[in-house]
Amino acid sequence: MPPARTAKQPKTEEIETATKTKKKILIVAFGDNLTAGYQSPGPGKALPKSTPYTDPLKSMIDASLEKIGKLRLIEVTIYNKGVSGEASSDLLRRIDSDVIPTKPNYTIILGGSNDIGWGTEPDEILENLVQMYEKAASAGIEVIACTLPSVVGDQTYIKPRLELNELITDYCFDNETVYVDLFSATVDPKTKMLDKKYSSDDLHLNTAGYQKMAEAIFSQAFVKLIHVWTVV
């Protein structure tokens, strides 16, 4: 009886070649508290908690690549450049140092929540966001724009969010820019408020909320992009 055949093991050189020829995809998540994953300190805790959406987003992308047998061929890296407390004007100043020189393939831009808290008009916030979108696009970086999630409570802060989100959506439609609707993904449709199951303090999201953000960004943007990566 002839000896049983064993599976051919890849040679060291083949593994090294595959590693060198991996397609590398770099993503920069750029924004404020909502990108940093800020959660207010819970009862009896002195320090805030950080659970950025970028962690589950990376897991979802890798799992999708693994499912179609492409994980060894495509390496995805996500840099989180979220800074709590920043307004859109701060982000506009920072994009030239934290995004453009990094030369990512994609940047996810989410800003304006703090502006609304400080009474900045939606038109002014959009102007800052558009400058960021255009700076990135001019540098050859594909933009993924995001609408703002809602908040729990005062309608005073919900109305300008709806106005800003409509402006963002209209801009993206007119300019063929990819966008993700985080408002619809996390809102209670009956009240237009942030669904309480996603809230840590009525303003910031909790772990489930940031997970939901990741799911929305993955399903509305990266499912299609992964197909592009694997066929080109």
N, C-alpha and C positions, 0 to 999 in steps of 0.2 A: 504494500500500500504506500503510495507516495506521501511524503510528509505534508502536513497541513500548511497551507500558505498563511503567512502572517501579513497584517496590514503594513504597507510600506510607510516607514517613518520619514517625515521630511528631513532633509539634510540641514545642517546648521546654516549653510550658505543660503538655502532656500528661505529659511525663516528670516534671516537678516535682510534678504532682498525684499521679502513681503513687507517687512517693517519699514524699510526705506521708501517703498513705493506706496505706502498708505496715503490715502487722501486725507488731508488735515483740514478740519473745519473749525474756525475760531469764532466764538460768539461773545459779544460784550453786552451784559445786561446793565443798563445805565438808568439811574433814577435816584429817588429819594428814599424815605422810610419804607415805602412799599416794595422797593427793590432790595433794600437792605434786610427786609424781613423782620422789621421791628415789631415787638409785642411789649405792651406795658407790663411792669412787674405785677405778678399775681399777689394774692393775699399772703402776707408774711414774707414776701420776697423783696429784697432791696434793689435788685438789679433787673433790668429788662432782659427779655429773651429774644434771640434772633433765630428765625426759621425761614430763610430766604427761599423763594419759589425756585431759584436756580438749582437747588439740590434735587428735588423731585423731577424737575424738567430734564436734567442730565440723565437721571435714571430711566425716564421714559424714552428718551432718544436712544440710549444704549440698548434698552430692551427691544425696541423696535428694530434696530439694526441687527441684533442677535437673532431675532425671529426670522429674518429673511437671509441670514447667513452672511451679513456684510460687516459685522462688528470688527473682524480682523483686518478689514480693508479700509475702514473709515474711522478716523480718530477725531472725536468731537471734544473740544475744550470750551468751557464757559467761564469767563471772568465776571465776577460780580462787582460792579462799580456803583453800588448804592450807598448814599450818604444821608443819614437821617437829618431832618430839619431843613434841607435845602429847598429853595424856591426854584422856579424854572429859570430865573435869571442867573442863579448860582450854577445850575446845570449847563447853561449856555456858555458861561465862562470856563467851565471845567471840561467840556467836551474836547477842547483842543489839546488837553494834556492826558486825559484818561481814555479817550476812544480813538481819535484820529491816528496818533503815532503807533498804536497797537496794531493797526491794519487788520482788523477782523473781517471776516466774510459778512457777518451780520451784526447789527446792534439793535437791541430791544430797548426802546425809549419810552419811559413812563414817568411823567412829571406833571405838576400842577396842583396836587392835593394841598400842599402847604400854602400855595398862593391863595387858594380859595379861602382857607382859614384866616388869611390876613387881609381879605377883601379885595384882592386883585381881580380886575375884570377878565372874563373869559377871552375876549379879543386880544388882550395884552398877553395872556398866557399862551394863546395859540401862536402869536407872533414869535415868542421865544422858542416854542416847540418847532415851528416851521424852519426857523434858522438852524436848529439842530438837525432836523431831517435833511436839510439841503447841504449843510456842511458834510454830513456823513455821505450822502449820495455823491457829492462832488469828489470825495476821496475814494470812490469806488466801493463803498460799504452799503450793503442792502439794508434798508431800514424796516424794522417791524415796529409800528406805532401801536400804542395801547391806549384805550379809553380808561378813565378813572373808575374804580369801584365806588359805590355809594357809601353812605354813613348811616348810623342809627340815630334817630332823634330829629333834631331841628331841620325843618324843611328849608330854612334859610340857606343851608349848605348843600342841599340836594339840587335845587334849581340851577345854580351856576355849574354844577357838575354835568347836568343834563345838557346845558347850553354848550359847555366846552366839548363834551363828547360828540355832540352833533357837528361842531366845527371841525373836530379831528376827523370824523368819519367822512365829512364832505371833502375835506382836503385830500384824504387818502384815495377817495373815489375818483376825484378829478385828476390826481397825479399818479394813479396806478401804483400806489404804495400799499404794501401789506399792512393790515391792521388787525388787532385782536380786541374784541368787545368784552372787556373785563367787567363792565357794569352789569350786563345781562347775565354773565356767568355767576355772579355772586349776589344778585339783588333778590329781595322778596318782591315778586311782581305785583302783589296786592298793594303794597305801601310805597314802592320805589326806594325803600330803605335797604341798607346792607342787611342781608339775612343774618339774624342774630347767631345762627350756628357757625358763622364764619368770622364773628367779631370778638376781639379780645377786650376792647374798651369803648366800643361804639364808633371808633374812628379807624384804628388799626385792625388788621386781620389777625386771626389766631392761626394755629398750625393747619387746621382744616381749611382755612381761607387761603393761605398761601399755597397749599396743595391744589386747591380749586383753580387758583391763578395759573399754576403750572399746567394743569390739565387743559385749560382754555388755550394757553399759548401753544401747547403741543398740538392740540387738535385743529386749531384754526390757522396755524402757520407751519409748524414743522412736519406734520404728516405729509403735506405736499412737497416740502423742501427735501425730505428724505428720499422721496421718489426721484426727484431731480438729481440728487447726489449719486444715486445708484444706477442711473441710466446713462449719465454723461461720461 
